[in-house]
Every structure is written in structure tokens, then in C-alpha cells.
Amino acid sequence: MNQNLFERLDPELKGPIMMMLNQPLMNFDDLPAARAASNQMIATMKKQMPDIPGVITEDRTIPGPEGASVLTVRIYRSEQQSELLPALLWIHGGGYVLGSLDQEDFTGKRFTLAGKCITVSVEYRLAPEHPFPAPLEDCYAALKWLAGHAEELGVDRSRIAIGGASAGGGLASGLALLTRDRAEVNIMYQLLVYPMINDCNMAPASDILPDTLLWTRAANRMGWKSYLGCDPGGEGVSCYAAASRATNLEGLAPAYITVGDLDLFAQEDIDYARRLIAAGVPIELHVYPGGCHAFDMIGPGSNITKMFINDMHRALRRVFHS
């Protein structure tokens, strides 16, 4: 562990980080074992989360894109819904190779109540078994289904946002580009939480460029190679796979980007925000000092996480209900 990075961590995150780093690290050379370890960690974290009453959860099977006959989506709605509400299509993270609907239950319920909206989470196919464009096309199919069934779901079709965390944020940013270019569905907002968007961020760890906490440079290379189906950082990578590759950002939906300053993705996310501004896209950027990747999951009770969550919820309420 890089001591300088650890010293720069938010003080409330140091204890939880040390506990995690003292556990056996996830071995991505054995992906089934890594997925099992990830699922176990998520199950443990879910047990520690407080109950959120007042939200109805429903799983549905919907038509998938070519190559996937069906997909599963999980719908979160308030028990008190009495009118058409905005909707958020939420995409889970996991480096493009891990994760599931189950890890987003707490997040989905919070978005539903705080944003006064309906949240729909999609179970997309994972790499490397299903590399790009399969996961993105799954997300696009879920978005089209959401828009096409808006009235049935109690959704205001003119107020649909997309979002995701980490690789989910990468998929959401690619989905925003794809949605703009296909022009079949309108989205009003993209909520990008420490998004994984630059396959060229491949410099190995060194004394000059230290490794990052939890989501390391080696893990990042593995995730990108799995998703792209080839070595990352080369020629011919689609901007729909890695949004930082896009040369034209004009006409995209307004965006919210949030990241910790100790996250491997901090520089790529800040650069993407700068380029969105230059393209005339309304953007709100938050960079949290002392925050590593997924710090909100690691230290859910910390003040930095409370600020992170409150800022995100406030932005979503403003967009949906102003």
C-alpha cells in the first residue's frame, strides 16, 4: 500500500480501508472466484445497511437485444405514488466483469425516495463472456423498454435520466452517446458516479505513479481488456465503449460527475467534464478530497459519504422537479 495515498485518505475512511486491505485481495486471474468473493462482500454490506421502508420492488423480464433473448430489470417505486413520476435507469458497477442487480437495492431505494422518482436497474451481461457491445446494448434495450412502457409504469416519458457507478457510469456515458446518435429515445440527464470511461488510462504503477487503493491499475487493465475483447489503449476502440474517445460531445444530455481525488478515475473524469463544458453541455462536477474509489460503499456512515450522497440527491431532485 502506498503510504502517501493512505495519509491523504479522509480520516473516517482509514479504518474501513485497513480492514479491507487486511483481507485476501480479489484475484482476477480466477474470475469465478472473484465474482464469488464480490457477491459475498455485497451480501455482507447489504446486511449492514439500514432498512428503507416505503419502496415497492418488482423484478420483470423484458425483451433483450439481438444475442440476448430476455433481460431482467428491477423496478423501485414509492408506495405513495399517485402521479406520473420521472425515472432513472441505473446501471451497476463492477469493472465490466462483476456485479449484479442485488448490489444496487439500497441505492435504488434511496434514489426512488430522495429523487421522488421511479428507479429501474438493469441486469446486463458481463464481460469477458459478453464483451462490448453486448452490455451496452442490454442497457439500451432497457432504456427503450422503459420509455416504451412509461405510461404503464407511471413514468413521465419526458423526464427520463440515466446513471451508473464505476463501470456502470462508463456504460451510462456510452449510452448517452448512443442515445443521442440513434435518436430513438430522449434522456434529460446523465448521473455519472466515478465513471470508468478511459481505456487509455493504462500506465502501470511506479514510484512516480503509485497504485490506487482497491481498484488498482492492474485490475483496470483486466476490466478494460475483458470488456473490449482486445488490449486497451490501442486504435479502433469505439467511443460508445470508452466515452473519453468521443470527438463530438455536443448535444449530450446535461451531466453530473462525481469522484474522489484519490480515485484512479479522477483525472479522466475531470478531463471529460472539462470537455463537456467546452462542447456546451451543462455539467456539475464534484471532486471529494480524500476519497478513493467507491468510498461511499466502504465508509457509508462517514461525513464525506453523507456529503457525497446529499449532493447527488439534491442534483437529481433539482433536475427532475425544478
C-alpha positions in Angstrom: 0.0 0.0 0.0 1.3 3.5 -0.9 1.7 5.3 2.4 1.3 8.7 0.9 -2.1 7.8 -0.6 -3.2 6.3 2.7 -2.2 9.5 4.6 -4.2 11.6 2.1 -7.4 9.5 2.8 -10.3 11.1 4.6 -9.7 10.2 8.2 -13.0 8.4 8.6 -12.1 6.1 5.7 -8.8 4.9 7.0 -10.2 2.3 9.4 -12.5 0.6 6.9 -9.8 0.7 4.2 -7.3 -1.0 6.6 -9.8 -3.7 7.4 -10.4 -4.4 3.7 -6.7 -4.4 2.8 -6.0 -6.9 5.6 -8.4 -9.3 3.9 -7.2 -11.5 0.9 -7.3 -9.4 -2.2 -9.6 -10.4 -5.1 -7.8 -12.5 -7.7 -9.0 -11.5 -11.1 -6.9 -14.4 -12.7 -9.7 -16.6 -11.2 -12.8 -14.7 -12.3 -15.4 -17.2 -10.9 -13.7 -16.9 -7.5 -13.5 -13.1 -7.8 -17.2 -13.0 -8.6 -18.0 -15.2 -5.7 -15.9 -13.0 -3.4 -17.6 -9.9 -4.7 -21.0 -11.4 -4.2 -20.1 -12.4 -0.6 -18.8 -8.9 0.1 -22.0 -7.3 -1.3 -24.1 -9.7 0.8 -22.2 -8.7 3.9 -22.5 -5.0 3.1 -26.3 -5.3 2.5 -26.7 -6.8 6.0 -25.1 -3.6 7.4 -27.4 -1.3 5.5 -30.4 0.1 7.3 -33.9 -0.9 6.0 -35.6 1.7 3.8 -39.4 1.4 4.1 -41.9 2.8 1.7 -40.5 1.4 -1.5 -42.0 -1.4 -3.6 -39.6 -3.6 -5.5 -40.6 -5.6 -8.6 -38.5 -7.8 -11.0 -39.6 -8.1 -14.6 -38.3 -10.0 -17.6 -38.1 -7.8 -20.7 -37.1 -8.4 -24.4 -33.3 -8.2 -24.8 -31.3 -7.0 -27.9 -30.0 -9.4 -30.5 -28.0 -12.1 -28.8 -29.9 -11.9 -25.5 -33.5 -13.1 -25.7 -34.5 -11.6 -22.4 -33.2 -9.3 -19.7 -34.1 -8.8 -16.1 -34.9 -5.3 -14.7 -35.7 -4.4 -11.1 -38.2 -1.6 -10.6 -38.3 0.6 -7.5 -41.3 2.8 -6.8 -42.8 4.6 -3.8 -45.8 3.1 -2.1 -47.3 6.5 -2.1 -47.1 7.2 -5.9 -50.2 9.0 -7.1 -49.0 10.7 -10.3 -46.6 10.3 -13.2 -43.0 10.5 -12.0 -39.6 10.9 -13.6 -37.5 7.8 -13.9 -33.8 6.9 -13.5 -32.3 4.0 -15.4 -29.5 2.9 -13.1 -26.6 0.7 -14.1 -24.5 -1.2 -11.6 -20.7 -1.2 -11.4 -18.1 -3.9 -11.2 -15.3 -3.2 -13.7 -17.5 -4.6 -16.5 -16.8 -8.2 -15.2 -18.5 -8.2 -11.7 -21.7 -7.1 -10.1 -25.5 -7.7 -10.3 -28.9 -6.2 -9.6 -28.7 -7.2 -6.0 -25.8 -4.9 -5.1 -28.0 -1.9 -6.1 -31.0 -2.4 -3.8 -30.0 0.1 -1.2 -29.0 2.7 -3.8 -32.2 2.1 -5.9 -34.4 2.6 -2.9 -32.6 5.8 -1.9 -32.8 7.3 -5.3 -36.5 6.5 -5.5 -37.3 8.3 -2.3 -34.8 11.1 -2.5 -35.4 11.8 -6.2 -39.1 11.3 -6.0 -38.8 9.1 -9.0 -39.1 5.5 -10.3 -35.8 3.7 -10.5 -35.1 0.9 -12.9 -31.9 -1.2 -12.6 -30.8 -3.5 -15.4 -29.1 -6.9 -15.2 -26.7 -6.5 -18.2 -24.5 -9.3 -19.4 -20.9 -9.3 -18.1 -17.6 -9.4 -19.8 -15.4 -11.3 -20.8 -18.1 -13.8 -21.7 -20.1 -10.9 -23.3 -17.7 -8.1 -24.4 -18.7 -4.8 -26.0 -21.2 -4.1 -27.4 -23.4 -6.7 -25.6 -23.5 -5.0 -22.1 -24.2 -1.6 -23.7 -26.9 -3.0 -26.0 -28.6 -4.5 -22.9 -28.7 -1.1 -21.3 -30.1 0.4 -24.5 -32.8 -2.2 -24.7 -33.7 -1.5 -21.0 -33.9 2.2 -21.8 -36.1 1.7 -24.8 -38.3 -0.6 -22.8 -38.6 2.0 -20.0 -39.5 4.7 -22.5 -41.9 2.5 -24.4 -43.8 1.4 -21.3 -43.7 4.7 -19.5 -47.4 5.1 -19.1 -47.8 1.6 -17.8 -45.0 2.1 -15.3 -46.3 5.5 -14.1 -43.4 7.3 -15.7 -43.3 10.8 -17.3 -41.6 9.9 -20.6 -40.2 13.5 -20.9 -38.3 13.1 -17.6 -36.0 10.0 -18.0 -32.4 10.1 -16.8 -29.7 7.5 -16.9 -26.9 6.9 -14.5 -24.4 4.4 -13.0 -21.3 4.0 -10.8 -17.8 3.0 -11.9 -18.2 0.6 -14.9 -21.9 1.4 -14.7 -21.0 5.1 -15.1 -18.9 4.1 -18.1 -21.9 2.3 -19.6 -24.2 5.3 -18.8 -21.8 7.7 -20.6 -21.6 5.4 -23.6 -25.4 5.0 -23.5 -25.8 8.8 -23.6 -23.7 9.0 -26.7 -25.5 6.1 -28.3 -29.0 7.5 -27.4 -28.0 10.9 -28.9 -26.9 9.3 -32.2 -29.7 6.8 -32.6 -32.3 9.5 -31.8 -35.0 7.0 -30.7 -35.3 7.9 -27.0 -34.8 11.3 -25.3 -32.9 11.4 -22.0 -32.8 14.6 -19.8 -29.8 13.8 -17.6 -26.8 11.6 -17.0 -25.7 10.8 -13.5 -22.1 9.6 -13.7 -20.6 8.3 -10.4 -16.8 7.9 -10.6 -17.3 6.6 -14.2 -14.8 4.3 -15.8 -14.5 5.9 -19.3 -10.9 5.9 -20.5 -9.3 2.7 -21.7 -6.1 4.6 -22.4 -5.5 5.1 -18.6 -3.1 2.2 -18.7 0.1 3.4 -17.2 1.5 0.8 -14.8 2.1 1.6 -11.1 5.6 3.0 -10.4 7.4 5.2 -7.8 6.3 8.2 -9.8 2.8 6.9 -10.5 1.7 5.0 -7.4 -1.0 2.4 -7.5 -4.5 3.3 -6.3 -6.5 1.8 -3.5 -8.9 -1.1 -4.1 -9.4 -0.7 -7.8 -5.8 -0.9 -8.9 -4.1 -0.2 -12.3 -3.8 -4.0 -12.9 -7.5 -4.5 -12.2 -8.3 -1.6 -14.5 -6.4 -3.2 -17.4 -8.1 -6.5 -16.8 -11.5 -4.9 -16.8 -10.9 -3.0 -20.0 -9.4 -5.9 -21.8 -12.3 -8.1 -20.8 -14.9 -5.5 -21.9 -13.2 -4.6 -25.2 -12.1 -8.1 -26.1 -8.7 -6.7 -27.0 -5.8 -4.9 -25.4 -7.0 -1.5 -24.2 -5.4 1.8 -25.3 -5.0 0.8 -29.0 -6.6 2.0 -32.2 -10.2 1.4 -33.2 -11.9 1.5 -29.8 -15.4 2.8 -30.1 -16.5 5.9 -28.2 -19.6 4.0 -27.2 -17.3 1.6 -25.3 -15.0 4.3 -23.8 -16.7 7.7 -23.8 -13.4 9.6 -23.4 -12.7 8.5 -27.0 -15.6 10.6 -28.3 -14.6 13.5 -30.5 -18.0 15.1 -30.6 -19.7 15.7 -27.3 -22.2 18.3 -28.5 -25.9 17.7 -27.9 -25.4 15.3 -25.0 -27.8 15.4 -22.0 -26.6 17.6 -19.1 -24.3 15.6 -16.8 -23.4 15.2 -13.1 -20.0 13.8 -12.5 -18.7 12.9 -9.0 -15.4 11.3 -8.0 -12.9 11.2 -5.2 -9.5 12.9 -5.8 -7.6 9.6 -4.9 -9.6 7.5 -7.4 -7.8 6.1 -10.4 -10.6 7.7 -12.5 -10.2 11.2 -11.1 -8.2 12.7 -13.9 -10.2 11.0 -16.7 -13.5 12.1 -15.1 -12.3 15.7 -14.6 -11.0 15.9 -18.2 -14.3 14.5 -19.5 -16.2 17.2 -17.5 -13.9 19.9 -19.0 -14.6 18.6 -22.5 -18.3 18.5 -21.9 -18.2 22.2 -20.8 -16.2 23.1 -23.9 -19.0 21.3 -26.0 -21.7 23.4 -24.4 -23.1 20.6 -22.3 -24.3 21.7 -18.8 -22.2 19.9 -16.3 -21.9 19.7 -12.5 -18.6 18.3 -11.2 -17.8 17.2 -7.7 -14.4 16.1 -6.6 -14.1 14.9 -2.9 -10.8 15.4 -1.2 -9.6 12.2 0.5 -12.0 9.9 -1.4 -10.8 6.7 -3.0 -12.8 4.6 -5.5 -16.2 3.5 -4.1 -15.5 5.4 -0.8 -19.3 5.7 -0.3 -19.6 1.9 -0.1 -16.5 1.5 2.1 -17.5 4.2 4.6 -21.3 4.5 4.4 -21.5 6.4 7.7 -18.7 8.8 7.1 -19.2 12.5 6.7 -17.6 12.5 3.3 -20.1 9.9 2.1 -23.1 11.8 3.6 -22.0 14.9 1.7 -21.5 12.8 -1.5 -25.0 11.3 -1.2 -26.7 14.6 -0.3 -25.1 16.4 -3.2 -26.1 13.7 -5.7 -29.7 13.5 -4.4 -30.1 17.3 -4.4 -28.9 17.4 -8.0 -31.4 14.7 -9.0 -34.3 16.4 -7.3 -33.5 19.7 -8.9 -33.3 18.2 -12.4 -36.5 16.1 -12.0 -38.7 18.6 -10.2 -37.5 22.2 -10.8 
